[in-house]
Amino acid sequence: MHIARTGRGLAASAATAALVAAGLATVSSAGATAAAPAGVPHTFARPAIAGRALVHGVASPLPIAQCQSKWHIACYNPLQYRTAYNLNPLYKKGITGKGRTIVIVDSFGSPTVQHDLDVYSKQFGLPSTKVQVVKWGHVPKFDPKNSDMTGWAGETTLDVEMAHAVAPGAKIVLVETAVAETEGTTGLPEMMSAEKSLIDHGVGDVISQSFGATENTFPGFAKGDFSSIKKLRYAFEAAQRKHVTVLASSGDGGATDLKADGKTYYHKRVNSWPSSDPLVTSIGGTQLHLNDKGERVKPDSVYNDYGAGGGGQSHVFTRPAFQDGVKSVVGTRRGTPDISMAAAVNGGAWIYSSYDPTATGWDVSGGTSEASPLFSGIVALADQAAGHRVGNINAALYTLLKQKNPGVVDVNDGTDNTYEGVKGYKAVGGYDMATGVGTLDALRLVQVLAKNH
């Protein structure tokens, strides 16, 4: 999946830079030795981008019609997204994410992330920004022949470039977590420890997580013991205290998701964590239908092509108070997603990468791991406009839905997130578990989040 980068604020930039530098120095040195609280399990987390890129190593981005002719998919660039989401009026007001920091968390990272962001930015006439990398633990040397590493490098590239596309003035901190190759898993405990350390050191205003693990795969789940998930929530609890916004991709398996083997799907409705956590804003996926100017030729649909937007009821968490107004839809459970942005592969985002010497160039990628970083940019813009962190925005999103505020745009075309034979949910009027409250008009949503927080 892809993420657009966020912008950072002017007025506070010098002071903030000094604080972040000091914080990062402390965090980096602590990273190698920091441990998760006792009793936290190692659970398999996978990058959401896996299998969501169809086009690799193209020499330069192509117009939509050429993508449709060559690969039978639409392909979009950040300038088209800016029109589609009504971002340009914000940039004209100087709201670019300046003075704000987006934290992106990925295993292994990418050795070429700064170079790739620079190339991406130059291609579309955007200012680039420095990506500050925090290595959490002893991150092994990047091996382009290791599929786990290249998968995460693709995710990292997408996350950084998408966050930057939306918030070009924001600072980006990339946390690369280390996982021993012999484990065969990527560790949620390491990710949560890294996040909590950055939060404790005051680094980051919004955290984007383009990964997840199906709730059913956690130890104890089958017996109704959810302590293995609940012991991992300490980073989100810290974020709540410090007013840091936490986002997570809702997944790419529609109403189902992957089993512990990471390859086969459950034949029933399931949900994934951290997206299902009530302390997290779950970001689902839509399909955009745009012309070359970025104008819609028809309303957004549910993302459902080479994956489908994740959504449904959590089997771990009961309905949070902020969803009481949609209890007729979610029942007694936490429902996901909360809000959605671009994620379809047919309508995927152009990204540039060079971490794999055999496939250097432009790719088209999609998935909800694109949507989460895109939305992290929206939050960074709101933080700048407010002059402070907007924090947990879940209650605000559902209030805006109830008020029919134009910052929230309903997705109600009747498409659904049925996937792998498991019946999903339809996009209907109001809240649904295909797209949440819908998608957004950035100008209006940013203004109302900034004003009400």
C-alpha positions in Angstrom: 0.0 0.0 0.0 1.0 3.6 -0.4 1.2 6.5 2.0 1.5 10.2 1.3 3.8 12.2 3.3 2.7 14.9 5.7 3.9 18.5 6.1 5.5 20.3 9.0 4.8 23.7 10.5 6.9 26.8 10.1 6.5 28.8 13.2 7.5 26.0 15.6 10.0 24.3 13.2 13.3 25.3 14.9 12.2 24.6 18.4 10.4 21.4 17.3 13.4 20.2 15.4 15.6 20.6 18.4 13.2 18.7 20.6 12.7 15.9 18.1 16.4 15.6 17.5 17.0 15.3 21.3 14.1 12.8 21.6 15.3 10.7 18.6 18.8 10.6 20.1 17.4 9.1 23.3 15.0 6.8 21.5 17.6 5.5 19.1 20.0 4.6 21.9 17.3 2.9 23.8 15.9 1.0 20.9 18.3 -1.9 20.9 17.6 -2.8 24.5 14.0 -1.8 25.0 11.7 -4.7 25.8 8.0 -5.2 25.7 6.2 -5.7 29.0 6.5 -9.2 30.3 4.0 -11.7 29.0 3.5 -10.1 25.6 3.4 -12.7 22.8 5.2 -12.6 19.5 2.4 -12.5 16.9 2.7 -12.5 13.1 2.2 -9.1 11.6 2.3 -8.7 7.8 2.7 -5.6 5.7 -0.6 -4.7 4.1 1.1 -4.0 0.7 1.7 -7.7 0.0 0.3 -8.6 -3.3 -1.2 -5.2 -4.0 1.2 -3.9 -6.6 0.6 -4.9 -10.3 3.0 -2.7 -12.1 6.8 -2.7 -11.3 9.9 -0.9 -12.6 8.3 1.4 -15.1 10.5 4.2 -16.4 8.1 7.0 -15.7 4.5 7.5 -14.5 1.9 7.3 -17.3 -1.4 9.0 -17.9 -4.6 7.2 -16.8 -5.6 6.1 -20.3 -2.2 4.4 -20.9 -2.4 2.5 -17.6 -5.9 1.3 -18.6 -4.6 0.3 -22.0 -1.5 -1.5 -20.8 -2.6 -3.0 -17.5 -6.4 -2.5 -17.4 -6.2 -0.4 -14.3 -6.3 3.3 -13.6 -3.3 4.9 -12.0 -3.1 8.2 -10.1 -0.5 10.7 -9.0 -0.4 12.9 -6.0 -1.5 16.0 -7.9 -4.7 14.2 -8.9 -5.3 13.1 -5.3 -4.9 16.8 -4.2 -7.8 17.7 -6.5 -9.9 14.7 -5.6 -9.7 15.3 -1.9 -9.9 19.2 -2.1 -6.4 19.7 -0.6 -5.3 22.6 -2.8 -7.2 25.3 -0.9 -5.4 24.3 2.3 -2.0 24.5 0.7 -2.8 28.0 -0.6 -3.5 29.0 3.1 -0.1 27.6 4.0 -1.5 24.5 5.7 1.0 21.8 4.5 1.7 20.0 7.8 4.6 22.3 8.7 5.7 21.9 12.3 4.1 18.5 12.6 5.6 15.0 12.6 4.2 11.8 11.1 5.6 8.5 12.5 5.6 5.5 10.2 6.4 2.1 11.6 7.6 -0.7 9.4 9.8 -3.8 9.9 13.3 -3.6 8.2 12.4 -0.3 6.3 14.1 0.5 3.0 17.8 1.5 2.5 16.8 3.8 -0.3 13.8 5.6 1.3 15.3 9.1 1.2 16.6 8.9 -2.4 13.3 7.4 -3.5 11.3 10.2 -1.8 13.5 12.8 -3.4 12.9 11.3 -6.9 9.1 11.0 -6.2 8.9 14.6 -5.0 10.9 16.0 -7.9 8.8 14.1 -10.5 5.6 15.9 -9.2 7.1 19.2 -8.3 6.8 18.7 -4.6 9.4 19.9 -2.0 11.1 16.8 -0.5 11.7 16.4 3.2 14.3 14.6 5.3 13.1 11.2 6.5 14.6 10.6 10.0 15.2 6.9 10.4 15.0 5.3 13.9 16.4 1.8 13.9 14.7 -0.1 16.7 17.0 -2.9 17.8 19.7 -4.4 15.6 18.0 -4.1 12.2 19.7 -6.6 9.9 21.5 -5.5 6.7 19.0 -5.2 3.8 19.0 -8.2 1.5 17.1 -7.5 -1.8 16.7 -11.3 -2.3 14.8 -11.7 1.0 11.1 -11.5 0.1 10.2 -10.4 3.7 12.5 -7.5 3.5 11.5 -6.4 0.0 7.8 -6.7 1.0 8.4 -4.4 3.9 10.6 -2.1 1.8 7.7 -1.7 -0.6 5.4 -0.9 2.3 7.9 1.6 3.7 8.1 3.3 0.3 4.4 3.5 -0.1 3.9 4.8 3.4 6.5 7.5 3.2 5.5 8.8 -0.3 1.8 8.8 0.4 2.1 10.6 3.7 4.3 13.2 2.0 1.9 13.6 -0.9 -0.8 14.9 1.4 1.3 16.7 4.0 4.4 17.9 2.1 5.5 20.2 4.9 5.4 17.6 7.6 8.4 15.9 9.1 8.5 12.1 8.7 10.1 9.8 11.2 10.4 6.2 9.9 10.8 3.5 12.6 12.5 0.4 11.3 12.0 -2.5 13.7 14.4 -5.5 13.8 13.2 -9.0 13.6 15.6 -12.0 13.4 15.2 -13.8 10.2 15.2 -17.1 12.0 12.0 -16.2 13.8 10.0 -16.3 10.5 7.7 -13.6 12.0 7.5 -9.9 12.3 7.0 -8.8 15.8 4.1 -6.7 17.0 5.8 -6.3 20.5 8.8 -4.6 18.9 6.5 -2.3 17.0 4.5 -1.3 20.1 7.6 -0.8 22.2 9.1 1.5 19.5 5.8 3.5 19.3 5.6 3.9 23.1 9.2 5.1 23.3 8.7 7.7 20.7 5.4 8.8 22.3 7.2 9.1 25.7 9.9 11.2 24.2 7.4 13.5 22.5 8.3 12.5 19.0 5.3 12.4 16.6 1.8 13.8 16.3 0.3 11.0 14.3 1.3 7.4 13.9 0.4 5.4 10.7 0.4 1.6 10.9 0.0 -0.3 7.6 0.1 -3.7 9.1 -2.1 -6.1 11.0 -2.7 -9.5 12.4 -6.1 -11.3 12.4 -7.5 -11.3 15.9 -8.2 -15.1 15.7 -4.4 -15.8 15.3 -3.5 -14.4 18.7 -2.8 -16.9 21.5 -5.8 -17.7 23.7 -8.4 -16.3 21.2 -10.1 -19.7 20.6 -10.7 -20.0 24.4 -12.0 -16.5 24.7 -8.8 -15.2 26.3 -7.9 -11.9 24.7 -5.1 -11.0 27.1 -2.5 -11.5 24.4 -4.0 -8.6 22.4 -4.8 -6.4 25.5 -1.2 -6.7 26.7 -0.1 -5.0 23.5 -2.2 -1.9 23.9 0.2 0.0 26.1 1.5 2.1 23.2 -2.1 3.2 22.3 -2.9 4.0 25.9 0.3 6.2 26.0 -0.8 7.9 22.8 -4.2 8.6 24.3 -2.6 10.3 27.3 -0.3 12.4 25.0 -3.0 13.3 22.4 -1.2 11.5 19.6 -3.5 10.3 16.8 -3.0 6.6 16.0 -4.2 5.1 12.6 -4.2 1.6 11.2 -5.1 0.0 7.9 -8.3 -1.9 8.1 -6.9 -4.7 6.0 -7.2 -6.1 2.5 -9.3 -9.2 3.0 -12.8 -7.6 3.0 -14.9 -9.2 5.8 -12.3 -12.0 6.3 -8.6 -12.0 6.7 -5.5 -14.2 6.6 -4.9 -17.2 8.9 -1.6 -17.6 10.8 0.1 -19.0 7.7 -0.2 -15.6 6.1 -1.5 -17.3 2.9 -5.0 -18.7 3.4 -8.1 -16.9 4.4 -10.7 -17.7 7.0 -14.0 -18.9 5.6 -15.9 -16.7 8.0 -16.0 -13.0 9.0 -13.0 -12.0 11.1 -11.2 -8.8 12.0 -7.6 -7.7 12.5 -5.7 -5.8 15.1 -4.5 -3.0 15.6 -7.3 -1.7 13.3 -10.0 -3.2 15.5 -8.7 -1.4 18.6 -11.0 1.4 19.8 -8.0 3.6 20.6 -7.1 3.5 16.9 -8.7 5.1 14.0 -9.3 2.3 11.4 -8.7 3.5 7.9 -10.6 1.5 5.2 -10.4 1.6 1.4 -12.2 3.1 -1.5 -11.8 3.1 -5.3 -11.5 6.5 -6.9 -12.8 7.2 -10.4 -10.9 10.2 -11.7 -10.0 12.0 -14.9 -6.5 13.3 -15.6 -7.3 16.5 -13.8 -8.2 14.6 -10.6 -11.9 15.3 -11.0 -14.4 12.5 -10.2 -16.1 11.0 -13.2 -18.4 9.0 -10.8 -18.7 8.7 -7.0 -16.2 6.6 -5.0 -16.8 2.8 -4.6 -15.7 0.2 -2.1 -12.1 -1.0 -2.8 -12.6 -4.6 -4.1 -10.2 -5.8 -6.8 -6.9 -7.3 -6.0 -7.9 -7.2 -2.3 -10.9 -5.6 -0.6 -11.2 -3.0 2.1 -11.2 -4.7 5.5 -14.2 -4.1 7.7 -16.6 -5.8 10.2 -17.1 -6.5 13.8 -14.3 -7.1 16.3 -14.5 -10.3 18.2 -12.2 -8.9 20.9 -13.6 -5.4 21.6 -17.1 -4.4 22.5 -18.8 -1.3 21.0 -17.0 1.9 22.1 -19.1 4.8 23.2 -18.2 6.8 20.0 -20.1 4.1 18.0 -23.3 4.2 20.1 -24.9 6.3 17.3 -24.3 3.5 14.8 -25.2 0.5 17.1 -27.9 -0.5 14.6 -25.0 -1.4 12.3 -22.2 -2.6 14.5 -24.4 -4.2 17.2 -22.6 -4.8 20.5 -19.1 -4.9 18.9 -16.5 -2.5 17.8 -17.0 -2.0 14.1 -14.4 -1.1 11.5 -13.4 0.9 9.5 -14.0 4.4 10.8 -13.2 6.3 7.6 -11.7 5.5 4.2 -9.4 6.8 1.5 -7.9 5.6 -1.8 -6.9 1.9 -1.8 -8.0 0.1 -4.9 -5.3 -1.3 -7.2 -7.5 -0.3 -10.1 -6.9 3.4 -9.2 -3.6 2.7 -7.5 -0.9 5.2 -6.7 2.3 5.8 -8.5 5.3 5.3 -6.2 9.1 5.3 -7.0 11.5 2.8 -5.5 15.1 1.6 -6.0 15.6 -0.8 -3.1 15.4 -3.8 -5.5 18.1 -3.3 -8.1 16.2 -5.7 -10.5 13.1 -3.5 -10.4 14.1 0.1 -10.0 11.5 2.6 -11.2 7.8 3.4 -10.9 5.2 1.1 -9.5 1.4 1.3 -9.1 0.3 0.1 -5.7 -2.9 0.0 -3.7 -4.4 -1.4 -0.5 -5.5 0.1 2.8 -1.8 0.5 3.6 -2.0 3.3 1.1 -5.1 4.7 2.8 -3.6 4.9 6.3 -0.6 7.0 5.3 -2.7 9.2 3.1 -4.9 9.9 6.2 -1.9 10.5 8.4 -1.3 13.5 6.1 -4.8 14.8 6.7 -4.2 14.6 10.5 -0.9 16.4 10.2 -2.7 19.2 8.3 -5.4 19.4 11.0 -2.7 19.5 13.7 -1.0 22.4 12.0 -4.3 24.3 11.5 -5.2 23.8 15.1 -1.7 24.7 16.4 -1.7 21.5 18.5 -2.3 17.8 18.3 -5.9 16.9 17.6 -5.4 13.6 19.3 -8.0 10.8 19.1 -10.5 11.8 16.4 -12.9 8.9 16.5 -15.7 10.6 18.5 -15.4 13.6 16.2 -15.8 11.5 13.0 -19.1 10.0 14.3 -20.4 13.4 15.4 -19.7 14.8 12.0 -21.6 11.9 10.4 -24.6 12.6 12.7 -24.4 16.3 11.8 -24.1 15.5 8.1 -21.1 17.7 8.0 -19.7 18.1 4.5 -16.2 17.2 5.7 -17.4 13.6 5.7 -18.5 12.3 2.3 -20.8 9.3 2.2 -19.9 6.4 0.1 -23.2 4.7 -0.8 -23.0 3.2 -4.3 -24.0 -0.3 -3.2 -20.7 -1.9 -3.8 -19.3 -4.2 -1.1 -16.2 -5.8 0.4 -17.2 -9.4 -0.2 -13.9 -11.3 -0.7 -12.6 -14.9 -0.9 -16.1 -16.2 -0.7 -17.0 -14.5 2.6 -20.0 -12.2 2.3 -19.1 -8.6 3.1 -20.9 -5.3 3.8 -22.4 -2.9 1.3 -21.7 0.8 1.0 -25.1 2.3 1.9 -26.3 5.6 3.3 -24.6 6.6 6.6 -22.2 4.4 8.4 -21.4 0.9 7.1 -18.7 -1.7 7.6 -17.4 -1.3 4.1 -16.2 2.3 4.3 -17.1 3.5 7.8 -18.5 7.1 7.8 -17.3 7.3 4.2 -14.5 9.4 2.8 -13.6 13.1 3.1 -13.4 16.6 1.8 -10.0 17.6 3.2 -10.6 21.4 3.3 -13.8 21.0 5.4 -12.6 18.0 7.5 -9.3 19.7 8.4 -11.0 22.9 9.4 -13.6 21.2 11.6 -11.1 18.9 13.3 -8.8 21.9 14.0 -11.7 23.9 15.4 -13.2 21.3 17.6 -10.1 19.9 19.2 
